[in-house]
Amino acid sequence: MKLDSQEQRFHRERRCLKLLLTGLCLGLVCFLVTWAYMGSIRKFRNSFTSPVEFLLGISSEDSKSSSFYSEFGISSESYSSLKQTLYWAGPDRSITSVSMSTSPDHSTFIIQNLKDSYQIGEELFVTIHARDFNNKPKRYGGDFFQAKLFSSKKASVFGEVVDLLNGSYSVRFLLPWVGEAQVAVRMIHSSEAVRVLKHHRDTDSDRVFFNGYFEGPGPKGTRLKETVKCNVKWDKNGLERMGTGDCCCDYKDSRTKETWRCQRPKTLPCSAYVYHAMGGYNNRLTEKEKILMKKTNQGISKNNKTINIVASKRNESIGVSKKCRPGLHTPVPAGFYLNDVWTSFVCSTRNFTTQTTTQCLKDKHIYMMGDSTVRQWFEFLLKAVPTLKQMNLHVQYQAGPLLAVDVENNIDLHWRAHGLPLRCLKTEVSNLHYVSNEIDDLTGGPHTVIVFNLGPHFTTYPVDYFTHRVLRIRKAVLDLLQRAPDTTVIIKTVNTGYKDVFGSDWYSLQLDRILRWAFQDVGVYILDVWQMTACHYNKEDIHPAPVIIKNEMDIFLSFICPK
């Protein structure tokens, strides 16, 4: 009996051991399958996580980024929300042929439950169905569509496109005017082209490069001059093409900690760096990628059905009476055009004349910083206020700084570029200042207005680089509002208009989302020009037509002088 008992125990223990080993094997298989699946997702999102980090739910990239952002008061939750904001779906399979990509000619849209008439203020819903060049329905999302409702009365409104992640997209329109309207949908980029854009943004940072001009004394009273390539020093993508070791001159800003790098001149020292200019473009697209990028900004399914909009029974008008103040949410749509006049849904704005513009700007110090689209605002005010006179500062106009003064009304108006990187003509490096440094040097107060933007000159760099730049500006703005809370700070969002691998609207949209995310809780004005430029009937251009600028400036002035 004793032997039987021992033998039974032995067999029981053996069975338990087998079960344990089987469980461990199954667990390992499940982990490896999950790891492989997550790996495919991470490959799409261009990130890497080790198995240990995966088990802990963190990544080395997240860990580094999260730690950097915490220096700027950004919580890990806020950082996670940024990642969610920037997430963009894409092909879930290998694209072996261009014919598998989305075709604007075969894709269609339908108006859901079209009625004979709608009352003003009602909503209209549209569904887009993406199809490939073989006319097969797409089964995954990631296409970049833009939609608008328009009419011959110089009226238009932006439509919000939502990716349903199955090859279909829903669009919601508000019906804000009485009369007829039609729907227009454009495919800006197929999901396959977006994948190309993302890949080159994250791995090909120097496809836009710059020239650095070095000058110094030579023998017998001559001047030595050398030109080299320069670019952002951020990651290894593209920078190894400059060389290694003692290849380069690094210019690190002591306040922003950003570094600009130039190849080391053969004879002149690094201190002889005098001028900066746009260098050129490196187009490293493959033949297949070039074909994918060709089908850009094309209308789909010319659906000419007319929507009839009638007045409401209460004869109500569309608009808001809310007074403009910092921190207001920007809805979609943010407003609409009717007879070329923009009505805002953010707050109550008005049309400014020469007299009311001058009155509004009286006793104001206005500092504009950014790119040429903000310089358009500087130029508009020069024409709108005849008493403003521009000073000749003997600088290169594209980069500034520019200054105009109205002595009679005590107005001074400034514009300067946002610093490097900057695609511009040859200009003095000493005139290129970072926005955060400029804001740090301002006293602020009730007579100070600051407006800035960032976007088109940053489209070729990884989003982390742009995010770091924006967060430094955010810190400078927070510090300014701490010492001078009655300072007016206005952020101009990004324009639509670029459609290629060097400056696509998809790139701009991602940067626009970062900008909004960073300043959503800061208490500043956000002037949404994305919708204003995307839905207007004028041909899209990164530099909008005067009629659009006029409407932008009416909002700008309404922020400064709310009614």
Disulfide bonds with the S-S distance in Angstrom:
Cys230-Cys262 2.03
Cys247-Cys248 2.41
Cys249-Cys270 1.96
Cys324-Cys347 2.01
Cys360-Cys561 2.05
